Amino acid sequence: MEVLAAIAVGIVVACSAYLMLTREIIRVILGSLLMGYGINLALFMAGGIKTGGPPVLTGDEVGAVTDPVPQALILTAIVIGLGVFALLLALGYRTYQETDTDDLEELVG
């Protein structure tokens, strides 16, 4: 299962790098969103895939539990990533309104 998830991380990061290397603003923004998702998936895989119960211990019973820290970090990263995506989308739209182009090469020169 870890190998399949590692391949998925590689595909998502490769697609995001391809999108970020294009010339249109919207593709760069979508590439940054995909990069965040790829990093979140890699962070989730760093926690490991374990089958265990919830991290609630009762009494002297200590068994296989799942670590909640990577899941909490990913949840926080998703919320922050969506906020950054909304900001980038608004900036890209406003740039398009002002310049009448979405080509990044025309914006530089």
N, C-alpha and C positions, 0 to 999 in steps of 0.2 A: 504494500500500500504506500510506503514511503517513496518508492521509486516512481510510482504513478504521480504522486503529488509533486515530486521534484521535476518531473517532465512537464507537468502543468505549469509550475512556476516558471520554468524556462520558456515555454511557449508564450505565456502572458507577458513576460518581460521582453521577449524578442519582438512581439507584436507592438508593445508600447514603444520600444526603441525605434522601430520602423515608423510609427506614426509621428514620433517626436522629431524625426529627421526630415519630414516633409515641409512644404512651404506654406500650407494653409494654417490659419490660426486655430480653427476648430479641431483640426487633426492633432495639433500640438497639445491642445487642452485635453482632448480625449486620450492622447498618449500619456499625459501626466496622471490622469485618472486611472488608467490601466496599470501604470507603474506602481501606484499606491496599492492597488488590489494585489499585484504580484508580490510586493513586499509584505503585505498582510498575510498572504498565504505562506510565504517563507517563514515569517515569524510564528505562525500557527504550527508549522511543521517543526520548528526548532523546539517547541514544547513537547513534541513526540506524540505518537498515536498510542494511547494506552486505553485499555478497557478497564474501567474501574467505576466505583460508585461515586456519588457526590462527595465533596470534601467536607463532610459533616461527620465528626467523630462523636460517638456516644459511649460513655463509660470507658472500659479498658479495651474496647474493640478497635484494633488498628489493622486495616486491610488495604487492598489496592484502591487508591483514590486518584482522581484526576486533578492535575494542577490547574487552578483557576486563573493564575496570573497571566499566561499568554492570551487567554480568552478575554480577559479584562483589558489588556493592552490593545488587542485588536479592535475591540468595541470602541475604545477611545480613539484609535487611529481612523476608524471608519467615519466617526462623527466629524473629526477635524478635517479629514479628506473631503467629505462632502461640502463642508463650509468653504474650503479652499477652492473646490471645483465651482461652486456657485460664484465666488468672487472672480475667478478667472473667466468664467462664462460671461459675466457682466462686463468685465474689462474688454474682452474680445468683441462683444457686441457693440460697445461704445466706440472702440477703435474702428470697427467697420462702419459705423454711422459717420464718424468724423472724416475718414479717409476714402470711403467708397471702394475699398479693396480689402481682401483677406489674404493677400500674398505678402509674406514677410520680407521678401527681397525688395519689393516696392516700398515698404515702410522704412527700410534702412537707407536706401539710396535716394 
